[in-house]
Amino acid sequence: MSASGFATRLVALIRKETRQMLRDRSNLVVGLLLPIGLILVFGFGISFDVKDARVTVVLEDNSPTARDVVAGLQGSPYLAPTWVSSMTDAERMLRAGETDAILRVPIDFSRRLAAGDGQLQLVLNGIDSSTAATIEGYVNGALAIPTQQQADRGGNKPPAAATVAVVQRIWFNEANESTWFVVPGLVVLVMTLIGAFLTSLLVAREWERGTLESLFVTPVRPLELLIAKLAPYLVIGAIDLMMCVLASKLLFQVPIRGSMWVIVVASLLYLIVSLELGLFISATTRNQFAASQMALLISFMPAMMLSGFVFDLRNVPVAVQVISQLLPATHFMGLIKTLFMAGDYWPDILRDCGILALYAVVLIEATRRALKKRLD
């Protein structure tokens, strides 16, 4: 075998494979755009820092001494304190997700502080245990600011804040287990995988095999075809949902404080959205490989990285926050965690289920139109 013949054949094969790669745009998307997207998402869109943590201060003791002790909260760049006079209002805000922590200054704080037994109560939203621990550190650091300022001025007598003890309580995650935060989010990932990723192959497979063309001469309507393709995977998704709920309760001991029927209805609604998204991708791409890659890029990866599954979305750039709010997974992620950890909070339930229902209507109509010209 001559070297020149080997080189000629090798060059010819490389040219052929290069032309084939350039003709297959799905390969270029995966090979070039996917790394760019990962770089941008991980570099700019993911942040484990906690910024502008919302701390509600219940100032039952309105004395100057009490105000001096909590004054350091306003000087912290990581905290965004708000002030209320009632613990009832603060607890309502915590249940509604309007605040991340409550710092309660009891009415007898000044008197007990003078006796050397000053105590503050810190109530943390424990749904995200890592965020709660970070906020606790920020609050303790802010309360120590008066002590540090006194030391910097060269005072010999410790300020009153140095004797303050912070009594911590964690709501919604009393055990402070990260598993309680992660496991409900797995329901979202499973529903996304079963929905968008698997159904993205259905219509594309029919086009590639030519079996879909046999339906052209039948009275089958696009909506009927879509419902028929959705039904089996809806059953599979319901079984997977049951397994997720049982595993959460029996294997990981995650509390389920919301109504089970609300969890089932909301999960099935999101599953329908995911199934419809997969069918829409399949109907528009008409290629199994391209459809699977598009489903991965559009549904599963955003659900894993931009829905709040791993980190708090309030800590990412505004542009990423806007994109995340366009994802159905973001709304279902917040809803399922609230149902598991906090219970039935109907304003959130009605809002998020309404958004998911709107997505379902839009996607079924978009998919029907994508197939209408080919079937009618």
N, C-alpha and C positions, 0 to 999 in steps of 0.2 A: 504493500500500500504506500503510494508516494505521498510525500508531505504536501505537495501542491494540490493533489486531489482532495486530501483531507481538508485543507484550508478552504478550497472552493466550496465543498459541500457544507462545511461549517458556516461559512459566510452566508450561503444561500438559505440555510435553515434559520439562522439568526434574523435575516431580513424577513423571512416568512412569518416567524413568531412575533417580530416587532410590528409588522403590519396587522397581524391578527389582534395583537394587544391594543393597538390604536383604534381598531374598529370596534372593539368591545369596550364601550364606555364604562360599563360597570366595574371592570378591572381598574380603570383609571381612577374611578371614584374611591374604591377601596384602597388602592395603592398610594394615592396622592392626597385626597381630601380627608380621608379618615385620620391619618397622622396629624394633619394640620388642625382638625377639629379637636383631637385629643390634647394637643399642645395648648390650644387656646383655652379649652375647658379646665384642664388641670392647672394651667399657669395663672389664669385670671378668674375663672369661675368657681374654683374650689378654695374655700378658706375655712380653717378650723378655729380662727380667732373669733372672739366675741366682742362686738363693738356696739356701743349705745344700748347696753342691756337695760331693759325697762324695770326700774325699781320703784315701787309705790311705797311712800313713807307715810305711815299712819302716825301723826303727831298728836297723840292724846295729851301729852304734857307739852304745853306751849311756852314753857319758861325759857329764858335766855340760855340757861345751862344746857337744856335739852337741844336747843337749836345749834349751839356751838358744837355739840358732840356729833351731830349728823351733818354739819356744814361741809365736811370733806367730801360728801357724795356729789356735791355740785361741782367740785373742782376736778373730778376724775374724768378723763377723756373716754373711759370705757363704760360709764354709767349715764343713764338718762333718767334722773329721778323725777317723779311726780308726787304731789302732796295731796292727801285726803285726810279728813278728820274722823272717818268712821272705818272700823275694821270690816264692817258689813260691805261697804262699797269696795274695799280692797279685795275681799274674798270674791266678790262678784266679778271683778276685773280679772282675777287669777283664773277663775273657772271659764271665763269667756276668752282666755288667751290674750287679753289686752295688757298684761304685765308678766314679767318673768319672776318677780320676787316681791315679797312684802317685808318691809322693815318696820316693826311696830315699836313705838316708844310709849310705854305704859304711862298711865296718868300719875303714878307715884314714883316715876323714874328719878326726878331730882332729889326727893327725900331719901330714897334708897341709895342714890349715888353718894350723897353726903355721908351716909353711914358706911360707905365702902362696899356696897352690894348692888351696884347699878347693873341692870340687865336689859338687853334689847332682844326682841324676838325676830328671827329671820325665817320667813316661810318661803321655800323655793318651789318652783314648778319643776318636778322631777321627771317629766316625760322624757326629756333628754338629760340623762344623768351627767354626761360630761360637761354640757353647758351649765347645768346647775352648780357643779363643783367650781367651774371657772368664775361664775358670778359670785359665789360665796367668797372666793379669794379676793375678788375686786372689792366687795363690800367691806370685808375685814381690813383690807389695805386702806380704803378710804376713811374708815373710822379711826385708823391709826395716824392719819395726817395731823390732827391737832397735837398729838404726842411728839411727832417729829418736829413740828414747827416750834414747840416749846423747847425742845432740846437744841434746836438750831439757834434759838435766842439766848441759850446759855442759862436757862432757868434750872435751879437745883431741885425745886419741888415738882414732882410729877403732876401733870394736869389730871383733871377729873376723868378724861377719856381713857386714861391708862388703866383704870379700875373697872371699865365696862366689860361685861361678859355678854357674848352673843349666843343666845339659845337657838339652835337650828331645828327646823322642822321641814320635811320634804313631803309635798303633796303629790298624789298620783303615782308615786314610785317610792313607797316607804322603805323598801329594801335597798334602794339605790343600786339596782341591777341594770346594767347596760342591755341585758337580754330583753328586758321589758320594753326597751326602746326599739330594738332591732327586729324582734320577731313580728310585731304587727306590720312593719314595713315589708316583710317578706311576702305577705299576702299580695301586696301591690306588684311585686316583681313576678310572682307566680302567675297572677292574672294577666300580666302583660306578656309573659312568655307564652302561655297557652293561647292567648288571644291573638295578638298581632303577629307573632313570629310564625306560628303554625298555619294560620289561615292565610298568610301572605303567599303561600305556595299553591292554594287551591285552584284559583282561576287560571293562574299562570301555567300550572300543570295541564289543565284542560286545553289551553291554547297550544302548548307544545306537543301534546299527543294527538291533537286534532279532534278530540271527542266533543269539544264544545260546539264545533261546526254542525254537528248532527242536530243540535237544538234549534238551528236557524229555521228549519221547516216545520217546527212544532209550535203550538200556541203558547208555549211557556213564556211567561213575562219575567223581566229582570228582577222584580221584587220577589217573585216566587222562587227564583233560582237562588237569590241571596238568603232568603229565610231557610231554604232547604240546606244550604251549606253552613249556616250558622248553628242550626239546631243540634247536630251531634257534638260540636265543640262546646256548645253551651252546657250540655250534660257533663262533658269531661271537666269543664271549668268548675261546675258545681261540686263535683266529686273532689277536685283539688282544694276547693274552698273548705269543704268539710274536713279534709285531712289537715289543712293549715290550722283551723280552729281547734281541732282535737290535739294536735301537736303543741299548740300554744298553751293549752290548758293542762294537758297531762304530762308532757315531757319537760316543758320549760316553766310551768307554774306561773304563766303570765295572767294577771287578773283580767277578767272580761266584765267591765262595769256597765257597759251599754247594753241595750236590749238586743237579744240575739236576732230577732226578726229585722231590726234596723240594719245590723251588720250584714245579714244575708241580702237584703234588698239593695243596699248600697254597693256591695261587692258584685252582685249580678249585674247591676247597672253599669259599673265600670267594666266588667267582663264583656258586656255587649258593645261598649265603646271600643274596646281593644279588638274584638272580633271584626267589627266593621272597619276599623282602621287597617287591619291586615287584608281584608277583602278589597278595600279601595286601592291599596298598594298593589295587590295582585292583579286587579283589573286594569290598572294603568301601565304596568310594566310589561306584562305578558311574557316574562322570562323568570324562571324559578330562581336562578342564581341572583339576578338583579333584585328580585322581590325580597329574597331573604336578607340581602345586604341592606336594602332600604329599610326593611322592618327593624333591623338591628340598629341602624343609625337614627331612625325617627322615633322609635318606641322604646326599646329595651334599654339602650344606653342612657337616653335622657331620663327615663324612669329611675335608673339606678343612681345617676349623678346629679340631676337637676330638680329632683322632686322633694328634697328634704329628707331623703332616706339616710344619708350619712351625716349631714351637717346642717346647721341653721341657715336658711336662705337669706335671712336678713343681714348676714355678714358678707354677702357677695356683692359685686358691682351692680348698679341699678339696671344696666342693660341685661345682665344675666337674670335678675329678678323678674324683669318684664317677660323674657323668654320663658322662664319657668312657669309663670302664671298662664301661659298659653297651652301648657301641657295638661291633659286630663289627669295624668298620674299625680301631679302636684296637689290637685284638689282632693283626690281620693286618699293620698298619703296623709294629709292633715286630718281628714275625716276619720280614717280607720284608726289612727293613733288616739284621737280624741275618744272614739267609741270604746276602745280597749281600756284606756288608762283613766279617763275622766268621766265617762258615762254619756248619757243622752243630753247633749246641749243642742236644743232644737234650732236656734238661729244658724249654727254651723251646718247642721244636718240638712235643713231646707235649702240653704245657699249652695252647698257643694253638690247635693243631689240634683238641684235645678241646673247647675252648670253641666253636670254629666249628662242629664237628659237632653240638653240642648246640643251637646256634642253628638249624641246618638242620632238625633233627628238630622243634623247636618250631614253626618257621614253616610247614613243610609241613603239620603237623597243624592249625595255626590257619587256614591258607588252605583246607584241605579242609573244615573245619567251617563256614567262612564261605560256602562254596558248597553244602554238603550239603542245606540246606533248600530250595534253589532247584532242585536237580537231581534229588534222590531223590523 
